[in-house]
Amino acid sequence: MKQLLLVFIGGGAGSVLRYIIGKALNSSQTGIPYGTFAANILGSLLIGIILGLATKNETITQNHTLLLATGFCGGFTTFSTFAYENHIFLKSGDFASFALYTVASFIIGFLAVFAGIYLVNYFWTNAQSI
């Protein structure tokens, strides 16, 4: 139960910070999501530092990792976890899994977004006609 609470607290803090950065940096004039990009890159850097420290010494406990890497970075951006998992594939020399996971994540992720938008539009339109 303690571990779930740590992930919950870290995730909430990460999500709030991502929202603040997005509000501050995303450009409504150009439409370029600078805040989202910054959160993804900062989250990737941070999860690398946290998990790098966790593997190098005993100063970061499993609970710290749950709070900071899983919780905070997970709430701040899921891209950080994606980047770290790909790092593990590359480090282990598993290039096939790296390629499959990366390509599938992008393609299926984009398709899922488009499918979600389509479903909302479809059901919204049909609900309006009832």
C-alpha positions, 0 to 999 in steps of 0.5 A: 500500500505504501508503494502505491501511495508513493507512486500516487504522490509522485505522479500527482506532482509530476502531472501538476508540473507538466501542466504548469510547464505546458501553460507557460511554454506551449504557444497558442500563436504557432501551435508548437507544444514547446512545454510538452517537448520540454517536459518530455526531454526533462523527464527523460533526463530526470529518469536517466539520472534517477535510475542511473543513480539507483543502479550505481549506489545505494543512496536511492532506495526502491521507495525513492525510485517509485516516488521519483521515477515511476511516480513523478516522471511517469506523471510528468511524462510517459515519454521518459519511461519509453526512452528508458525502456529503449535504452535498456533494449539498446544496452542489452543489444536487443536491437530487434525489440528496440526497433519493434517497440519504438516503431509499434509505439509510434504507429499504434500510438498515433493510430490510437489517438486517431481512433479515439478522435474518430470514435468520439466524433462518430458517437457524438454525431450519432448521439446528436441525431437521436 
